[in-house]
């Protein structure tokens, strides 16, 4: 699982530039999140059955530590998608403002002439 996460980070970190890539990455991200969830739940089952089982508790802690580490490696994904969304939103608002200003300036010039 950590190798899959490293591969995901290597492939997509800094490369989320277009919708096709983001959608592809999102599918892989969902698969990785699901796999991590299953791993955590699977390691939790023996502890829920017997919380005094030291070996089971140790294995659960090892998996929890690994999941925490890979979560950190995947954190770039949400940040980059949000940054891209904000950038696109701001660009569209800027274009709308420029268009509105140009229209208003054009109309003002026409009224001044008329």
C-alpha positions, -999 to 999 in steps of 0.1 A, spaced: 0 0 0 27 26 8 43 18 -26 10 25 -43 7 58 -24 42 68 -34 35 60 -70 3 81 -69 22 111 -54 51 107 -79 26 107 -108 2 134 -97 19 159 -74 23 191 -93 7 176 -124 -30 183 -117 -33 208 -146 -64 197 -166 -98 181 -159 -88 147 -175 -58 143 -152 -78 154 -122 -106 129 -129 -80 101 -135 -63 110 -102 -95 112 -84 -104 76 -93 -70 64 -81 -73 85 -50 -106 70 -41 -92 35 -46 -63 43 -23 -85 58 4 -108 27 2 -78 4 5 -64 23 35 -98 22 52 -101 -16 47 -66 -21 61 -74 0 92 -107 -17 98 -92 -52 92 -65 -45 118 -90 -32 142 -112 -63 143 -90 -85 165 -86 -56 190 -123 -52 191 -127 -89 199 -100 -88 226 -85 -55 236 -61 -73 259 -43 -91 230 -10 -72 229 0 -86 196 -32 -74 179 -29 -40 196 7 -37 183 -3 -47 147 -32 -22 149 -8 6 160 17 -3 132 -11 -1 106 -24 32 121 12 47 119 16 36 83 -19 50 74 -9 83 90 23 85 71 7 77 37 -21 102 45 5 129 47 19 119 13 -15 121 -2 -24 155 14 -11 173 -17 -41 161 -37 -68 180 -19 -46 211 -16 -38 212 -53 -74 206 -64 -87 233 -41 -59 257 -53 -68 250 -89 -105 255 -82 -98 288 -65 -75 299 -93 -101 291 -120 -129 308 -100 -108 340 -95 -99 339 -132 -135 336 -143 -145 365 -119 -117 387 -132 -128 380 -168 -164 389 -158 -153 421 -142 -131 431 -171 -160 423 -195 -184 443 -174 -160 472 -172 -154 472 -209 -191 471 -216 -197 500 -192 -169 520 -206 -182 514 -242 -217 524 -232 -204 555 -215 -185 565 -246 -216 560 -267 -237 581 -244 -211 608 -244 -211 610 -282 -248 609 -284 
